[in-house]
Amino acid sequence: MSVPLRQQIAVASYLIRQKIRGVKKYPLVLMLEPLFRCNLACAGCGKIDYPDDILDKRLSLQECLDAVDECDAPMVSIPGGEPLIHKEMPQIVEGIIARKKFVYLCTNALLLRKRIDDYRPSPYLTFSIHLDGNRDRHDNSVCQEGVFDIAIEAIKLALSKGFRVTVNCTLFQGETPEEVAEFLDYVMALGVEGITIAPGFSYERAPRQDVFIKGLDVKNLFRGIFEIGKQRKWKLNHSSLYLDYLAGNQNYNCTPWGNPTRNVFGWQKPCYLLADEGNADSFKELLDSTPWDKYGTVNNPKCANCMAHCGYEATAVEDMLKHPLKALLTHLRGPKTSGEMVAEKGVSASGANKKSAIADIPVRIES
């Protein structure tokens, strides 16, 4: 794992406190989404298809900090939209750091060179740069040429100024293990702290639905990636059990309250990815009033093909706490890349493959 020891200890201590207190539903990462407005229009994005009056809304500095205090998760991921558009973002980040929360500021990097001097390096701040593969793949994904090169230069700049930098990669249709491996090699050579990688979620609002990978294709792709990765030293910012799940070796359902979302509508039910299920006025109301049993890969068709880390990393962490030896062995050996895959929940073993340790703490969970 590439996560600094300070962060590993802080998150592990938080998890132990929840267990000691007997808390059943607790957040691991707050998804703080202060705006939906973006300066890109990506083919697989389901966050920007709103009328202008919604895209022009912003959470205020105070609303953002109140959400951090109310939720009290040890990590805060700030996606969007494009967060660097928000005029109060430097103050929001500063306020989160003052609370000793680890904040991941997610950005497509188009504005990073212009805005980088608004921030100071801190062990609590990481720039999470969005890159969906090598140059052609990424520029095609974001529907604009030249974005990859701008992002790479921004990564180099941020690293030169002493910032923590990670890369957030979403995989779509048409990927091959070899292509993804080449991308991971390239990014690691830049000197980033780590990489978050996951299959794209098929947002209902996304302008294109044919770009998403589903079911068995996801698992076979990740098995191919991890097979190549046995000979590499990639720093993937995920728990080993989540990676093993992506490769079809763990039988998980999601833990949607592990990554609660606060956005311009309120606290979004039930998770970061489903936007039309209602909202709550407080985090407590979110926990108490959301019909959690309605969601998950077995219970809801909207969730059927989801394997995103914002739902399943929290599940993997819970499994790690219950079965530390399994987590340790998986961490040491890496994900299994051959043999029969486990049956999914609600699917017979015979049909499973037909359905289309502090060091194991995940660094963040985001879309």
C-alpha positions in Angstrom: 0.0 0.0 0.0 1.1 3.6 -0.7 -0.9 5.2 2.0 1.3 7.1 4.5 1.6 5.5 7.9 -0.1 8.5 9.6 -3.2 8.0 7.6 -3.2 4.2 8.0 -3.1 4.7 11.8 -5.8 7.4 11.9 -8.2 5.3 9.8 -7.5 2.1 11.7 -8.0 3.9 15.0 -11.3 5.2 13.7 -12.5 1.7 12.7 -11.5 0.2 16.0 -13.5 2.9 17.9 -16.6 2.1 15.9 -16.2 -1.6 16.7 -15.7 -1.0 20.4 -18.8 1.2 20.5 -20.8 -1.4 18.6 -21.7 1.0 15.8 -23.3 -0.9 12.9 -23.5 1.8 10.3 -20.6 4.2 10.2 -19.1 6.3 7.4 -15.6 5.7 6.1 -15.4 8.5 3.5 -17.6 11.5 3.1 -18.4 12.3 -0.5 -18.6 16.1 -0.4 -20.0 17.3 -3.7 -20.2 21.1 -3.4 -21.3 21.6 -7.1 -22.2 19.8 -10.2 -20.9 22.3 -12.7 -17.9 21.1 -14.8 -15.7 22.3 -17.5 -15.8 19.0 -19.3 -18.7 16.9 -20.7 -17.5 13.3 -20.4 -19.3 10.5 -22.2 -19.8 8.4 -19.1 -20.7 11.1 -16.6 -24.1 11.2 -14.9 -23.4 14.4 -12.8 -23.8 17.3 -15.2 -27.1 16.6 -16.9 -29.0 19.2 -14.9 -30.6 22.6 -15.9 -28.4 25.7 -15.4 -30.2 26.7 -12.2 -29.0 23.5 -10.5 -25.5 23.6 -12.1 -25.1 27.2 -10.7 -25.8 26.1 -7.2 -23.0 25.8 -4.7 -22.6 24.5 -1.1 -21.2 27.3 1.0 -18.0 27.0 3.0 -20.1 26.7 6.2 -22.4 24.0 4.7 -19.3 22.0 3.7 -17.7 22.2 7.1 -21.0 21.4 8.8 -21.3 18.3 6.7 -17.7 17.2 7.6 -18.5 17.7 11.3 -21.9 16.0 11.1 -20.6 12.9 9.3 -17.3 12.8 11.1 -15.7 10.3 8.7 -11.9 10.2 8.8 -11.6 10.9 5.0 -13.3 13.4 2.8 -13.4 13.1 -1.0 -14.4 16.2 -2.9 -15.7 15.2 -6.4 -18.0 17.2 -8.6 -18.5 18.6 -11.2 -15.1 20.2 -11.1 -14.3 21.4 -7.5 -11.6 23.9 -8.6 -14.4 26.0 -10.1 -15.8 26.6 -6.6 -14.5 30.0 -5.4 -14.4 29.0 -1.8 -12.6 25.7 -2.4 -9.3 26.7 -0.8 -11.1 27.7 2.4 -13.1 24.5 2.3 -10.0 22.4 2.0 -8.2 24.5 4.7 -11.2 24.0 7.1 -11.2 20.2 6.5 -7.4 20.0 7.1 -7.8 22.0 10.3 -10.1 19.2 11.5 -7.4 16.7 10.8 -9.4 14.9 8.1 -7.7 13.5 5.1 -9.1 15.3 2.0 -8.9 14.1 -1.6 -9.5 17.0 -3.9 -10.7 15.4 -7.2 -10.0 17.3 -10.4 -9.6 16.9 -14.1 -6.6 19.2 -13.7 -7.6 21.8 -16.4 -7.5 24.5 -13.7 -4.9 23.1 -11.5 -1.9 25.1 -12.8 -3.9 28.3 -12.4 -5.2 27.5 -8.9 -2.4 25.5 -7.3 -0.9 28.4 -5.4 -4.2 28.7 -3.5 -3.2 25.5 -1.6 -0.4 24.5 0.6 1.1 21.0 0.8 -0.1 19.0 3.7 -0.1 15.4 4.8 -3.9 15.8 5.0 -4.3 17.0 1.4 -4.1 15.0 -1.8 -4.8 16.1 -5.4 -6.7 13.2 -7.0 -6.2 13.6 -10.8 -8.8 12.1 -13.1 -7.1 10.0 -15.9 -9.0 7.3 -17.7 -6.1 5.7 -19.5 -3.4 6.8 -21.9 -3.6 9.9 -24.1 -6.1 8.6 -26.8 -8.2 6.7 -24.3 -8.5 9.5 -21.8 -9.2 12.3 -24.3 -11.8 10.1 -26.0 -13.4 9.5 -22.6 -13.6 13.2 -21.7 -14.6 14.1 -25.2 -11.9 16.7 -25.6 -8.4 16.5 -27.1 -5.4 17.7 -25.2 -6.8 17.1 -21.7 -4.4 14.2 -21.0 -1.3 16.3 -21.7 -2.6 19.1 -19.5 -3.3 16.6 -16.7 0.2 15.1 -16.9 1.8 18.5 -16.7 -0.4 19.4 -13.7 0.7 16.2 -12.0 4.3 17.0 -12.5 3.8 20.5 -11.2 1.9 19.4 -8.1 4.6 16.8 -7.3 7.4 19.4 -7.8 5.6 21.6 -5.2 5.5 18.8 -2.6 1.8 17.9 -2.8 0.5 14.4 -2.4 -0.9 13.3 -5.8 -2.9 10.2 -6.7 -4.6 9.2 -10.0 -8.3 8.2 -10.3 -8.9 5.9 -13.2 -12.3 4.6 -14.4 -12.4 1.8 -16.9 -14.9 1.6 -19.8 -15.7 -0.7 -22.7 -12.9 -1.7 -25.1 -10.1 -1.8 -22.5 -7.5 -4.6 -22.6 -5.4 -5.8 -19.8 -2.3 -4.9 -21.7 -3.5 -1.4 -22.4 -4.4 -0.8 -18.8 -1.1 -2.2 -17.6 0.8 0.1 -19.9 -1.1 3.0 -18.4 -0.4 2.0 -14.9 3.3 1.6 -15.6 3.3 5.1 -17.1 1.5 6.7 -14.2 3.7 5.0 -11.6 6.8 6.3 -13.4 5.5 9.9 -12.8 6.0 9.4 -9.1 2.4 9.6 -7.9 1.5 8.2 -4.5 -1.0 5.7 -5.9 -3.8 4.9 -8.3 -7.5 4.2 -7.7 -9.0 2.1 -10.4 -12.6 0.7 -10.9 -15.2 0.0 -13.6 -17.4 2.9 -14.5 -21.0 2.9 -13.1 -23.8 3.1 -15.7 -25.4 6.4 -14.6 -28.9 6.7 -16.0 -28.1 10.3 -16.8 -24.9 9.5 -18.8 -25.1 10.7 -22.4 -23.8 7.3 -23.6 -24.8 3.9 -22.2 -22.7 1.8 -24.5 -19.4 2.7 -22.8 -19.8 0.8 -19.6 -18.3 -2.6 -18.8 -20.6 -5.1 -17.0 -20.7 -8.4 -15.2 -18.2 -11.1 -16.2 -16.4 -8.7 -18.6 -15.3 -6.6 -15.5 -14.0 -9.6 -13.7 -12.1 -11.1 -16.6 -10.6 -7.7 -17.4 -9.3 -7.3 -13.8 -8.0 -10.8 -13.7 -6.0 -10.0 -16.8 -4.7 -6.8 -15.3 -3.7 -8.4 -12.1 -2.0 -11.3 -13.8 0.3 -8.8 -15.6 0.6 -6.9 -12.3 2.3 -9.9 -10.6 5.5 -8.7 -12.4 4.9 -5.0 -11.6 5.0 -2.8 -8.5 1.9 -0.8 -9.0 0.6 1.1 -5.9 -3.2 0.6 -6.1 -5.0 2.6 -3.4 -7.5 -0.1 -2.5 -7.8 -2.8 0.1 -6.6 -6.2 -1.2 -10.1 -7.7 -0.6 -11.7 -5.1 -2.9 -9.2 -5.9 -5.6 -9.9 -9.6 -5.0 -13.6 -8.8 -5.4 -13.0 -7.1 -8.7 -11.3 -10.3 -9.9 -14.4 -12.4 -9.0 -13.0 -14.0 -5.9 -15.2 -12.4 -3.2 -19.0 -12.5 -2.7 -20.0 -9.0 -1.6 -22.9 -6.8 -1.4 -22.4 -3.0 -1.2 -22.3 -0.9 2.0 -23.8 2.3 0.7 -23.7 4.2 4.1 -19.9 3.7 4.0 -19.6 6.6 1.6 -22.4 9.0 2.3 -22.9 11.9 -0.1 -23.6 15.6 0.7 -24.4 17.7 -2.3 -26.5 20.7 -3.3 -29.7 18.7 -2.8 -28.9 17.5 0.7 -27.8 14.1 1.9 -28.3 11.9 -1.1 -30.1 8.5 -0.7 -28.8 5.9 -0.8 -25.3 6.5 -2.2 -23.1 8.6 -4.4 -24.2 6.9 -7.6 -28.0 6.8 -7.4 -29.3 10.4 -7.7 -33.1 10.0 -8.0 -33.9 8.1 -4.8 -34.5 11.2 -2.6 -32.5 13.2 -0.1 -32.3 13.8 3.6 -31.8 17.0 5.6 -29.2 15.5 7.9 -26.8 12.7 8.1 -28.8 11.1 11.0 -31.9 11.3 8.9 -30.0 9.7 6.0 -29.1 6.7 8.2 -32.5 6.4 9.9 -34.8 7.0 7.0 -33.1 5.3 4.0 -34.7 1.9 3.2 -31.3 0.2 2.8 -32.7 -3.2 2.1 -34.1 -1.9 -1.2 -30.6 -1.5 -2.6 -27.7 -3.7 -3.6 -26.9 -5.9 -6.5 -29.5 -8.5 -5.6 -32.3 -6.1 -4.5 -32.3 -3.4 -7.0 -31.9 -3.5 -10.9 -30.2 -0.1 -10.8 -27.4 -1.7 -8.7 -27.2 -4.9 -10.6 -23.9 -4.2 -12.4 -22.3 -1.9 -9.9 -18.8 -2.8 -8.6 -17.7 0.7 -7.7 -15.3 1.3 -4.8 -17.7 3.8 -3.3 -20.0 0.9 -2.4 -17.7 -2.1 -2.1 -14.6 -0.8 -0.4 -16.5 -0.3 2.8 -17.7 -3.9 2.5 -14.1 -5.1 1.9 -12.9 -3.2 5.0 -15.7 -4.7 7.2 -14.6 -8.2 5.9 -11.0 -7.4 6.7 -11.9 -6.6 10.3 -13.9 -9.8 10.6 -11.3 -12.0 8.8 -7.8 -10.3 9.2 -6.0 -13.5 8.3 -7.8 -13.8 5.0 -7.1 -10.1 4.3 -3.4 -10.6 5.1 -3.0 -13.6 2.9 -4.8 -11.9 0.0 -2.5 -8.8 0.5 0.6 -11.0 0.4 -0.5 -13.2 -2.5 -2.5 -10.7 -4.6 -5.8 -11.3 -6.2 -6.4 -14.8 -7.7 -6.3 -14.6 -11.4 -7.3 -18.1 -12.5 -9.8 -20.8 -11.6 -13.6 -20.7 -10.9 -15.0 -17.4 -9.7 -17.2 -17.3 -6.6 -21.0 -17.3 -6.9 -22.5 -13.9 -6.6 -25.2 -13.3 -4.0 -28.4 -14.7 -5.3 -26.7 -16.7 -8.1 -26.0 -20.4 -8.0 -22.4 -21.5 -8.1 -22.9 -23.2 -11.4 -24.2 -19.9 -12.9 -21.9 -17.5 -11.2 -19.6 -17.0 -14.1 -22.4 -16.5 -16.6 -23.8 -13.4 -14.9 -23.2 -10.5 -17.3 -4.0 -5.4 8.7 -3.6 -1.8 8.7 -1.8 -2.0 5.4 -5.1 -3.1 3.9 -7.0 0.1 4.8 -8.2 1.8 1.5 -6.9 5.3 0.8 -10.3 6.6 -0.4 -13.5 5.6 -2.0 -14.9 7.7 -4.9 -16.5 7.5 -8.2 
